[in-house]
Amino acid sequence: MASIPSTPLLANELDIVIPTIRNLDFLEMWRPFFQPYHLIIVQDGDPTKTIRVPEGFDYELHNRNHVESLLGKRASCISFKDSACRCYGFLVSKKKYIYTIDDDCFVAKNPTGEDINALEQHIKNLLTPSTPHFFNTLYDPYRDGADFVRGYPFSLREGVPTAVSHGLWLNIPDYDAPTQLVKPHERNTRYVDAIMTVPKGTLFPMCGMNLAFDRELIGPAMYFGLMGHGQPIGRYDDMWAGWCVKVICDHLNLGVKTGLPYIWHSKASNPFVNLKKEYKGIFWQEEIIPFFQSVVLPKECTTVQKCYLALAEKVKEKLGSVDPYFTKLAEGMTTWIEAWDAHNPSSEATGSLANGLAKVNLGN
């Protein structure tokens, strides 16, 4: 097994957020990579259930009782019986960076058989710029052995700050229920050694099982919506957050990277259960995606909070007619920002328009 890095990157500036309903034995596999970092575990479901965490990890454990105690009436914006509860961990963190992972995700191996330090790769993605305004055919030009190709405008080579690093997965694909049903035995075995910036104006389906972000740049927009218990929809939490985040990143001149690192997704969820959760979302997404593709935020929205509140108003105005759920979701979005600002008073100017980016030396 790989040894713990002698000088782990950002050990005092990053929290790992894990939503769970079970014992966290999976952490043993991640010990070489996660042990130097602080864990925020968000226990979903029954708060009286005991969750076992392997010894030797620095962690805090939150359950529904903690959510309601801290947030009071605003606790209504945190989903129950759904992995969307993870955003509570984003709210209570005091670190600059967040990495979030699901408890059925294990360490993957690269084509040479070496364990992949997913967290280290996410950090490298976040500490190098993104290039949303002009696509580089060698993908991420800031990686070792790559650069900008001939014809790439020199005026755009400085890039923009990276707010989100979206990792991928081997083994169990992240499919919707209909695709799961017709491809029950399909597995992702392709390891693509690439990182790219999602272009400006382009949406993507964000998956929360292997995701890192700069909390200071985009944290208030990382709200995973109202899902699960008491809601008519599930399994759209991370995608909803991703659509909101991408619109705001485009507006604030921030970048989103996708590709490396890979993790090993070990467990396929039940497609029939998933279909019940996704059923309305499969229809609604045909209205939701055109909404996000066309939405324009006002110029006076210069912080993530202002952007998100403006987006909530537009959700209520444009999607409320699709179903009353979206009016309720818009209210949850507003409540989320109120909760964020109440517990993160120093982040009032979070996500201000970027004015350049200091170069970071990542070392080897």
N, C-alpha and C positions, 0 to 999 in steps of 0.2 A: 504493500500500500504506500501511496505517496506520503512524503513527510510534510509537516507543517512548514510553510515558507518562513525563513528567518525574519524577513521584514515584510509582512503582509501589507498590501496596498490599502491605504485609508482605513486602517483598523479602528481608529478612533472617530471616524467620520461617516461610518456606514452602519445601518441596522438591517438585519435580515428579518422579514416579516413572513410568518407562516400561519395560515388558517388551518384548523384541524378539528376533527371529532374523535381522534384516536391517539393512542400512545405514539410517541415520536421516535420509534426505533430506527426509522430510516436515517436519522441523523448520524448513526454510527458510520455509515458509508461516507458521509460528508465531513466527518470529524477533521480530517487533515486540512480541509479548506475553510470550514465554518468556525472552528473553535476559537480563533482569535477575535471573532466578532460578537457583538451583542445581538441576541435574538429577541424578537417580540412575537410571542405566540398568542394568537387570537383563537380561543376555544369557542367553537360554534355549538349550538344545541344545548343540551342539558348542562347547566352550570354546576350542578352537584356532582357530576361525573369527574372522577380523578384522571387526569392526564399525566402519564409518566414521561419524563424527559431524562434521557441518559445523563449520567453524572459528568461533570467537567465542563459543561456549557454555561456561559453567562447569559441568563435569560430572565424575562419577565413574562408572566402568564396572565392574560386577561380573559374573562368570560362575560356572559351577558349581564351579570350583576354589576360588574365593573363599568360596562358601557352605560348602563342606566344610572349608576351612581354619579359618574363623571358628567354625562351629558344631560341628564334630567329629561325634560320634554323633547329635547333635540335628539335623544336616542332613537327616535322614530325614523331617522334618516339612515340608520345602520341596519342592513339586512340581517335577517335571522334565518337559520337553517339554510344557509347558502354561503359559498366561499366568498361572496361579495363582502362578507364581514371583515375581510382583510384590510379594507380601507380604514378601519378603526386604528389599526396598527400604524398606518401612514400618519394619521392625525396625532397620535400621542408620541411618535418619535421626535427626538430633538436633534437628529443628525442631518447632515447635508444630503446624504445619498441613501437610497432604499434598494434592497434586492428582495424580491418576493418569489417564493417557490412553493409548489404544492407538495403534500406529504407522500405522494405516490411517484415522486420523481427522484431518480437515482443518478449516480455519477456515470456518465457515458465515457466511451473510449474513442480516441481518434483512430484513423486507419492504421497507425503503427502500433496500436494496442496500449497506448498510454492513457491514464486517467485524465479527463479534461477538467481543468480548474475553471468551471463556468464563471464563478464570481470574479476571478482575476480578469477574464476576457471582457466581462461586462464593464468593469472599471476602466479598462483601456478604451472601450468604446465611448464611455461617457467623458473621458478626459481628452479625447481628440475631437476636432470639429466635424460637423456634418456638411454635406454639399447639396442642399435641396433645390438650388436654383439652376443647376446644370449637371446633367448626368455624366459621370466619369465611367468609361467603358472598362476600366480596370477596377471598378467598384470603389472600395475605400482607399483613396490615395495616400492616407496617413499610415497605412500598415507598412511594416518592413518589407522591402522588395517591390513596393508599388509607388506610383507617383501619378501626377496628372498627365494625361495623354496629349499628343499634339492637337492643337485646336481648342484646348480648354482655355477660356478667358483668364488672363492673369488677374484681372480685377476681382474674380470670384474665388481665387485659390486660398484665401484666408479662411473661407468657410464661415459657419455660424456655430454657436454653442450647441452641444448635443444635450437634449433634455431627456431622451428615452433611448434605452438599449433593449431591443426586443429579441430574445433568444429563441431558438428552435428546439426540436425534440426528435430523437430516434425512437424506433419501436412503434408504440401506439400513436397513430396520427390524431391530430386534433380535428376530428370530423364532426359534422352535425349528425343528428339521428338518422335522417333518410340515407345519407351516405354510409353511415355505420351499418345500416340494415342490408344494403346491397353489396358492401365490401367487408364482411365480418372478419375475414382473415388477413386483410391487407395490413402490412407493416411498412413503416418508413425505414429503409436501410441505406438511403443515400446520404452520405456526408458531403456536403458542398462547402468547400473551404472559401467562403465568401462573406463579406459584410458590405451592405450597401445602404445608402441613404434613401428613405422613401421620398420621392420628389414632392415639391410643393404643389398643393392642389390635388394630391392623390390620397385617398383613404386606404386603410388596410385593416384586416381583422386581427386586432390585438389579442394575444393569448396571455393570461396572467400567470401561467404556471412556471415561467422562466423569464422574469422581467426585472429590469433595473431602471431607475430614473433618478434624476437630480431633483431632490425634494424642494430645494430652494428655487429652482427655475420653473417647475411645473406641478409641484405637490398639490395645490388646491384643486387642480383639475382631475386628479387621480381618484375620482369618486366612482365607485362601481355600481351605483344606482340602487334601486329598490327591487330586490329579487327574492325568490324563495317563499318563505312562510307568509301567507296573507297577500301574496302578489300573484298576478295572472301569468307570470313569465319567470323563467330561470335560464341560466346558461348564456345570457347575453350581457352579464355584468362587465366582463373585461372588454368585450367589443364596444359596449356603450362608452366606457371610459376611453377606449382608444379613438373612437370617432370624435369625441369632445376634445381630447388632447391634441389630436392632429389638426383640427380646425384652429385651435388656440396657438399651437406651435407655428403654424403657417402665418397667423396674424402677427405674432410677436417675434418672428424671424428666429425661430429655434428649430433644431433638427431632431429627426427620429432615425435611428439606425436599426436594421434588422439583418438576421443571419446568425453568424457565430455569436455566442457559444451554444453547443448542443448539450442537452441533458437526456437521460434515458427515462421515457415515460412508461411506467411499468404496468399500469392497470387500465383496461378499457372499461368505461362505465356502461351501464345497461342501456342499450339503444331505445328500448320501449319506455323506460323511465325518462330518458332524455327527450324522447318525442313528446311526451306529455308536458314537459317543462318548456320545450321550444315551440310548441305548436303555433301559438299566436305570434311569436317572434318571426317565424318563417314567413308569415303573411305581412306582418308589420314592417319587416326590414325593406320591403319593396317601396315603402313610403319613407322610412327613416333615412335610408342611404341617399336618395335624391335631396332630402332636406339638408343633410350635412354637406352634400356636394355644392349646394347653391347658397348656403347661409353666408352672410357677410357681417362681420362684427364692426361696430362703429369705431372710427379712428380714435375717439377719446378713451377707448378701452386699452389702457397701457399697462395693466397688471393682470395676472392670471385671474384674480378674484373678480375684477371688473368684467373681464371677458366671460367668465363662467356665469356670472349673474345675468349678463346680456343674453347669453346662450340659453339660460333657463327661461327667460321671457319669450324667446323665439320658439322654444320647444312648446311652451304653453299655447302660444298663438297659432303655430303652424301644425302641431301634431295633436293638440287637444281634441280636434275634431275627428281624429282617427279612432281614438278611444279615451275615455276618462282617465285611464291609467297614466297617460302622458301629462295630464294636468297635475296629478298626484306626484309624478316623478319630478316635474318642474319645481314643485314645492319642496320636495326632498333635496333637490340640487341647491336651492336657496338656503334651506336649513343647514345643509352640509357646510356651506361657506360661512354661515354664522358660527357654527361649531368650530370650524378651522380658525377663524379669526379670534374667537374667544380663548382658545387654548394655544394659539401661536401668535400672540400680539406683535411680535417683532417682524412678522412676515407680511406686513401691510403692503409693502412694495414688491412682493414676490413676483418674479416674472416680468420685471420691467423690460422695455425694449432693449435688446442687446446692442451694445456699442463696442463691438470688437471682442476678442477672446485672447487671453494670455496663453502663450504656448506652454505646454506641460511636458516635462521630461519624464517619460515613464520608466526609463532604464531598461534592463533586460529581464 
